[in-house]
């Protein structure tokens, strides 16, 4: 198989033709209607953008380029990025070429370390990571080429260059944020010849004598890479990128969205609830204790963190993958075992509680099944990554692959600037009957 760059050069003309034909033949067809509730409710469920890298089916979960997630869980992050961009899984030669490309680009400019070390000691890890990405904007090949002048059809090339440079440096930057912010000692350099996920695990500096933590990092980076185009981080990156802001500006904007409590903090909140539950019961609770505590929580007007999803109506396949990993690699870990027991109990409790709500004339619970965040934090905690505020940085390194893949493809397809029409409350009152 050809390299990533060569594969895209071959595929993009055909994709442009396909998109042109779709717009010509189907451009006047309606694919969505918008209710007033949706307009006020964050456009939830409104079909208004195109994303070819992945889709989330309510009854199936994440599907990456036509592949259900659990069918490609063995792929390393480099392979996932190749798949997101091209629709093809790379062969060993293409995978090796991409890894060697990262080796060449992995050196982080010294001024990035100067900036991180100059930040206040109590800075949030996400602020540190985002700042490091944004401060590298001076390296943007896209901006330099745009300023010199280039045709629209060529925009994707320098966007890919920026993306590869950014991805190659992200593990070192994210690991440096961890070591600087939490006083873990000297920075650990990138190891040429080692894959992207294992390099990240090694640079964090956590003990990993068996290589199991590296396996978890590969899986984690795979599972969080993309989740179609409407989530806050991807949508924000897309919107900023649609103005032809270069990838550094665009990803930085997406990361700012990912830092929000409603988007990127869920796994630490889920783990916090699990640890609080274990503290309450002096260890892993029994199924009956969990059942009673869950009903107490729900009837008190609170939620069970990690259960429910805006789109999914089944167990998140990412949770299923993490559960399988935990059962194989840490079957005796008490925190993981609590997560597993919660999974055995909580969906049934939620179904019963939903029935109670219906009898009381209230809306049922839409989804009683776990999302990815219900289990991922427990795995990180097992390997000594116990600093909760850092968890979103891990998410960021992974999600950057999806954001950048979408951005590159949008540059290749000549996607228009995002500009939806807004209306006022007064307009709704006057015009909607």
C-alpha positions in Angstrom: 0.0 0.0 0.0 1.1 3.6 -0.7 2.0 6.1 2.1 -0.8 8.2 3.7 0.1 11.2 1.5 0.1 9.1 -1.7 -3.2 7.4 -0.8 -4.9 10.7 -0.3 -3.5 12.1 -3.5 -5.1 9.1 -5.3 -8.4 9.1 -3.5 -9.3 12.8 -3.2 -10.2 13.5 -6.9 -12.7 10.6 -6.8 -14.2 11.9 -3.6 -14.5 15.4 -5.1 -16.4 14.0 -8.1 -18.7 12.0 -5.8 -19.5 15.0 -3.6 -20.1 17.1 -6.7 -22.6 14.5 -8.1 -24.4 14.3 -4.8 -24.8 18.0 -4.6 -25.9 18.2 -8.2 -28.4 15.4 -8.1 -29.6 15.5 -4.5 -29.0 19.1 -3.4 -32.6 20.1 -3.2 -33.7 17.1 -1.1 -34.7 17.6 2.6 -32.7 15.5 5.1 -33.9 17.1 8.4 -36.6 19.2 9.9 -36.1 21.4 13.0 -38.5 21.8 15.8 -38.5 24.8 18.2 -37.4 22.5 21.0 -34.4 21.4 19.0 -33.5 25.0 18.2 -33.5 25.8 21.9 -32.0 22.4 22.9 -28.6 22.7 21.2 -29.7 21.5 17.8 -29.8 17.9 19.2 -30.7 15.5 16.4 -30.7 18.1 13.6 -29.0 16.7 10.5 -27.0 19.7 9.3 -23.5 18.7 8.5 -21.5 16.0 6.7 -19.0 13.7 8.4 -17.6 10.7 6.5 -15.0 9.6 9.1 -17.5 8.0 11.5 -21.1 7.7 12.5 -22.8 6.8 15.7 -25.8 4.5 15.2 -28.2 4.5 18.2 -28.6 0.7 18.2 -25.0 -0.1 17.2 -22.6 2.5 18.5 -19.6 4.0 16.8 -18.8 2.9 13.3 -15.5 4.1 11.8 -15.4 4.2 8.0 -18.0 1.4 7.9 -16.3 -0.7 10.6 -18.1 -1.3 13.9 -15.6 -0.2 16.6 -15.1 -3.6 18.3 -14.1 -5.1 14.9 -11.1 -2.7 14.7 -10.2 -2.5 18.4 -6.9 -4.2 17.6 -5.8 -1.3 15.4 -3.0 1.0 16.8 -3.7 4.8 16.8 -1.5 5.3 13.7 -3.7 2.8 11.8 -6.9 4.5 13.1 -5.7 7.9 11.8 -4.9 6.3 8.4 -8.3 4.7 8.3 -10.2 7.9 9.3 -8.5 9.8 6.5 -8.5 7.3 3.7 -11.2 4.7 4.5 -8.5 2.0 4.2 -6.6 0.1 6.9 -2.9 0.5 6.2 -0.7 -2.5 5.5 2.5 -3.0 7.5 4.6 -0.9 5.1 2.2 2.0 5.2 1.9 1.8 9.0 5.7 1.7 9.3 6.0 4.7 7.0 3.6 6.7 9.1 5.4 5.8 12.3 8.7 6.9 10.7 7.0 10.1 9.6 6.1 10.7 13.3 9.7 10.0 14.3 10.9 12.8 12.0 8.3 15.3 13.3 8.3 14.4 17.1 10.8 17.0 18.3 9.0 19.7 20.2 10.3 23.3 19.9 12.1 24.5 23.0 9.9 27.5 23.4 6.9 25.2 24.1 8.7 23.9 27.2 9.6 27.5 28.2 5.9 28.4 28.0 4.7 25.4 30.0 7.3 25.9 32.7 6.4 29.6 33.0 2.7 28.9 33.6 1.3 29.1 37.2 2.0 26.0 39.2 -1.7 25.4 39.7 -2.7 25.8 36.1 -5.3 23.3 34.9 -3.7 20.5 32.7 -6.1 21.2 29.9 -5.1 24.9 29.8 -1.5 23.9 29.7 -2.0 21.4 26.9 -4.2 23.8 24.9 -1.8 26.6 25.3 1.1 24.5 24.1 -0.8 23.6 20.9 -1.8 27.2 20.3 1.7 28.6 20.9 3.0 26.3 18.1 0.8 28.1 15.6 3.9 29.9 14.3 4.9 26.5 12.8 1.8 26.3 10.6 2.7 25.3 7.0 -0.9 26.0 6.0 -0.8 29.6 7.1 2.6 30.1 5.4 1.5 28.6 2.1 -1.8 30.5 2.2 0.0 33.8 2.7 2.2 33.0 -0.3 -0.8 32.1 -2.4 -2.2 28.7 -3.3 -5.3 27.4 -5.1 -8.2 26.0 -3.2 -7.7 22.5 -4.5 -4.3 22.3 -2.8 -5.5 23.4 0.7 -5.5 19.8 2.0 -1.8 19.2 1.5 -0.4 21.8 4.0 -3.4 21.0 6.3 -2.1 17.4 6.4 1.4 18.7 7.0 0.3 20.7 10.0 -1.8 17.8 11.3 1.1 15.3 11.1 3.4 17.7 12.9 0.8 18.3 15.6 0.0 14.6 16.1 3.7 13.7 16.2 4.3 16.2 19.0 1.1 15.7 21.0 2.2 12.7 23.1 5.4 14.5 24.2 3.5 17.7 25.0 0.7 15.8 26.9 3.3 13.8 28.9 5.2 17.0 29.7 2.1 18.6 31.0 1.6 15.7 33.3 5.2 15.6 34.6 5.5 19.4 35.0 2.1 20.0 36.6 2.3 17.1 39.0 6.1 17.3 39.8 7.0 14.0 38.3 10.6 14.9 37.4 12.5 15.4 34.2 10.8 15.1 30.8 11.1 11.8 29.0 12.1 12.1 25.3 10.3 10.4 22.4 11.8 7.0 21.5 12.3 6.6 17.7 11.0 3.3 16.4 8.4 3.0 19.2 4.7 3.4 18.2 2.6 6.4 19.0 0.6 5.0 21.9 3.5 3.2 23.6 5.6 6.4 23.3 2.9 8.3 25.1 2.7 5.6 27.8 6.5 5.7 28.2 6.8 9.4 28.4 4.2 9.7 31.1 6.7 7.8 33.3 4.3 5.4 35.0 5.7 1.9 35.8 4.9 -0.6 33.1 7.1 -3.7 33.4 4.8 -5.9 31.4 3.8 -3.4 28.7 0.1 -3.6 29.7 -0.2 0.1 30.2 1.1 0.7 26.7 -1.6 -1.7 25.5 -4.2 0.3 27.4 -3.0 3.6 25.8 -3.2 2.2 22.3 -6.8 1.0 23.1 -7.7 4.3 24.8 -6.4 6.4 21.9 -8.2 4.2 19.4 -11.6 4.3 21.2 -11.7 8.1 21.7 -10.3 9.2 18.3 -13.6 10.1 16.6 -17.3 10.2 17.3 -18.9 11.7 14.2 -18.9 15.5 13.6 -21.6 16.9 15.9 -19.9 16.6 19.3 -18.6 19.8 20.8 -14.9 19.4 20.1 -15.2 18.1 16.6 -18.0 20.6 15.7 -16.0 23.5 17.2 -12.9 22.5 15.3 -14.9 22.2 12.2 -16.5 25.7 12.6 -13.2 27.4 13.3 -11.5 25.5 10.5 -14.3 26.4 8.0 -13.0 30.0 8.2 -9.6 28.7 6.9 -8.0 29.2 10.3 -5.0 26.8 10.3 -5.1 23.5 12.1 -3.4 24.8 15.2 -6.1 27.5 15.8 -8.8 25.0 14.9 -7.7 22.2 17.2 -7.0 24.6 20.0 -10.6 25.8 19.7 -11.9 22.2 19.7 -9.8 21.5 22.9 -11.4 24.4 24.6 -14.7 22.8 24.0 -13.5 19.4 25.2 -12.4 21.0 28.5 -16.0 21.7 29.3 -17.6 19.7 32.1 -20.4 18.5 29.8 -18.0 17.1 27.2 -14.7 16.0 28.6 -15.0 15.5 32.4 -17.3 12.6 32.4 -14.9 9.8 33.0 -13.4 11.4 36.1 -16.8 12.1 37.5 -17.8 8.4 36.9 -14.6 7.2 38.6 -15.3 9.6 41.5 -18.7 8.1 42.0 -17.3 4.6 42.0 -14.7 5.5 44.6 -17.3 7.2 46.8 -19.5 4.1 46.5 -16.6 1.9 47.6 -15.8 4.2 50.5 -19.4 4.1 51.6 -19.5 0.3 51.7 -15.9 -0.3 52.7 -14.9 -1.9 49.4 -16.8 -3.4 46.4 -20.4 -3.5 47.4 -22.7 -6.4 46.9 -25.3 -6.4 44.1 -28.1 -5.8 46.7 -26.2 -2.9 48.3 -25.6 -1.4 44.9 -29.3 -1.8 44.0 -30.4 0.0 47.1 -27.8 2.7 46.8 -28.7 3.3 43.1 -32.4 3.7 43.9 -31.6 6.0 46.8 -29.5 8.1 44.4 -32.1 8.2 41.7 -35.0 9.0 44.0 -33.0 11.8 45.5 -33.0 13.5 42.1 -29.4 12.6 41.1 -28.1 10.5 38.2 -25.8 7.5 38.0 -22.6 8.9 36.3 -21.7 7.1 33.1 -25.1 5.7 32.3 -27.1 7.2 29.4 -25.9 8.8 26.2 -27.3 11.6 23.9 -27.4 9.2 20.9 -26.8 5.6 21.9 -29.6 3.3 23.1 -27.4 0.3 23.8 -24.2 -0.4 25.7 -21.5 1.8 24.3 -19.1 -0.6 22.4 -16.2 1.4 23.8 -17.3 0.5 27.3 -17.6 -3.1 26.3 -14.1 -3.0 24.9 -12.7 -1.5 28.1 -14.6 -4.1 30.2 -13.1 -6.9 28.2 -9.6 -5.4 28.6 -10.1 -5.1 32.4 -11.3 -8.7 32.8 -8.3 -9.9 30.9 -5.6 -7.7 32.4 -6.8 -6.7 35.9 -9.4 -9.2 37.1 -8.5 -8.7 40.8 -8.5 -4.9 40.9 -11.2 -3.8 43.4 -12.1 -0.6 41.5 -12.5 -2.3 38.2 -14.5 -5.1 39.8 -16.8 -2.4 41.2 -17.3 -1.0 37.7 -18.1 -4.5 36.4 -20.6 -5.1 39.2 -22.2 -1.7 38.6 -22.7 -2.8 35.0 -24.4 -6.0 36.2 -26.9 -4.0 38.4 -27.5 -0.5 37.2 -29.2 -1.1 33.8 -31.9 -3.2 35.6 -32.3 -0.5 38.3 -32.6 2.2 35.6 -35.2 0.2 33.7 -37.3 -0.2 36.9 -36.9 3.4 37.8 -37.9 4.4 34.3 -41.1 2.4 34.7 -41.8 4.2 38.0 -41.4 7.5 36.2 -43.9 6.5 33.5 -46.5 5.4 36.1 -46.0 8.9 37.7 -46.7 10.5 34.4 -43.1 11.5 33.8 -40.9 10.8 30.8 -39.1 7.5 30.7 -35.3 7.2 30.8 -34.1 7.2 27.2 -31.0 5.0 27.7 -30.3 2.7 30.7 -26.9 1.5 29.4 -23.3 2.6 30.1 -21.3 5.0 27.9 -17.5 4.9 27.5 -16.9 7.0 30.6 -18.4 4.4 32.9 -15.3 2.3 32.8 -12.2 4.1 31.3 -11.3 6.0 34.5 -11.0 2.8 36.5 -8.4 1.4 34.1 -6.3 4.5 34.2 -6.5 4.6 38.0 -5.2 1.0 38.2 -2.0 1.9 36.5 -1.3 4.9 38.8 -2.8 7.7 36.8 -4.8 9.0 39.7 -4.7 12.8 38.9 -8.3 13.2 37.8 -8.0 16.7 36.2 -5.4 15.2 33.8 -7.8 12.7 32.3 -9.2 15.1 29.7 -5.7 15.6 28.3 -5.6 11.9 27.4 -9.0 12.3 25.7 -7.6 15.4 23.8 -4.6 13.5 22.4 -7.0 10.9 21.0 -9.8 13.2 19.8 -7.2 15.3 17.9 -7.0 12.5 15.4 -10.7 12.8 14.6 -10.7 16.6 14.6 -7.7 16.7 12.2 -8.9 13.9 9.9 -12.2 15.8 9.5 -10.4 19.1 8.9 -8.1 17.7 6.3 -11.1 16.1 4.4 -13.1 19.3 4.6 -10.1 21.2 3.1 -9.9 18.5 0.4 -13.7 18.8 -0.4 -13.8 22.6 -0.3 -16.4 22.6 2.5 -18.0 26.0 2.9 -17.7 28.3 5.9 -20.2 27.3 8.7 -23.0 29.9 8.9 -26.3 28.6 10.1 -29.2 31.1 10.3 -30.4 32.1 13.7 -33.8 33.5 14.7 -34.9 35.4 17.8 -37.4 34.3 20.4 -39.6 37.1 19.2 -39.5 35.6 15.7 -40.5 32.2 17.0 -43.4 33.7 18.9 -44.5 35.7 15.9 -44.1 33.1 13.1 -44.5 29.6 14.6 -48.1 28.6 15.2 
